[in-house]
Amino acid sequence: MAMKKILSMAAAALILASCSQTTEQNASSQTPDEAVTELMMSRRSIRQYKDSAISRETLDEILKCGVNAPNGRNLQAYEIRVLSPALIDSITAAVVKDNPKIGERNGFKNIFVNAPCVICIANDKNYDMSQVDCGLLGENIILSAWAKGIGSCCLGSSARWINDSPSAKPYLDRMAFPEGYELLYCIALGYPDETPNAKPRTMSKIIYME
Ligand SMILES: Cc1cc2nc3c(=O)[nH]c(=O)nc-3n(C[C@H](O)[C@H](O)[C@H](O)COP(=O)(O)O)c2cc1C
């Protein structure tokens, strides 16, 4: 009886092993098309993060993908600032000082959906395509991060709060954007602590024209 049990356990273990092997084989046999499509379709905005920091090496790789994005006339009409944890806290304190309601949210840690890592992106207001450059830069950052298991959230609100808070002005000054540049949006980054469902999208905005 005991032998029968051991044999059936061994058989189960074998089946499990072969299942995981199949999964691994499938993952490695994905075509680039399948891998990129899966990456883009599985990405979600993440608003709950683990505390774990992203290593500098990983951030460098992500940012390298970011600046490899297409951009108008290769002018690279953006400026990028990566905030230290101390700056995330100081900027948060400054914004909350001017807008106390923002800090009253449940579980509030910072004005960047509580992310442990924040990238600020500014655009050149004198170049009419600079917002496109910044958007494409950001999408490359977001997808590169997602491929590494790192979640993100584009944040227009945080940039607005920073731009509109007099108490945050010293921090904007420290970002030292060149003349004519303005903080456009932020990207929160961190290891995800949630798995949100996809929000519905419509294809009805697409018209193939004859
Ligand atoms: C330009 C821009 C600004 C956004 N600003 C915010 C924001 O301030 N706060 C926030 O929680 N999410 C923000 N988002 C994330 C969107 O809410 C999110 O992308 C959208 O709901 C679709 O969900 P998904 O990213 O999970 O597919 C922003 C996204 C973009 C592209």
The ligand as an ORCA input file, in Angstrom:
! r2SCAN-3c Opt
* xyz 0 1
  C      -0.748     61.046    -19.522
  C      -1.186     60.117    -18.412
  C      -1.455     60.620    -17.166
  C      -1.856     59.765    -16.142
  N      -2.027     60.269    -14.882
  C      -2.372     59.443    -13.875
  C      -2.497     59.948    -12.548
  O      -2.313     61.130    -12.301
  N      -2.846     59.083    -11.569
  C      -3.032     57.748    -11.814
  O      -3.312     57.005    -10.869
  N      -2.909     57.230    -13.070
  C      -2.583     58.040    -14.097
  N      -2.425     57.542    -15.381
  C      -2.633     56.095    -15.634
  C      -3.974     55.858    -16.339
  O      -5.026     56.057    -15.417
  C      -3.994     54.423    -16.909
  O      -2.980     54.288    -17.866
  C      -5.348     54.110    -17.587
  O      -6.385     54.126    -16.637
  C      -5.351     52.739    -18.272
  O      -5.014     51.715    -17.371
  P      -3.761     50.745    -17.651
  O      -2.520     51.611    -17.733
  O      -3.700     49.820    -16.481
  O      -4.017     50.032    -18.935
  C      -2.011     58.377    -16.402
  C      -1.743     57.885    -17.687
  C      -1.314     58.730    -18.671
  C      -0.967     58.165    -20.038
*
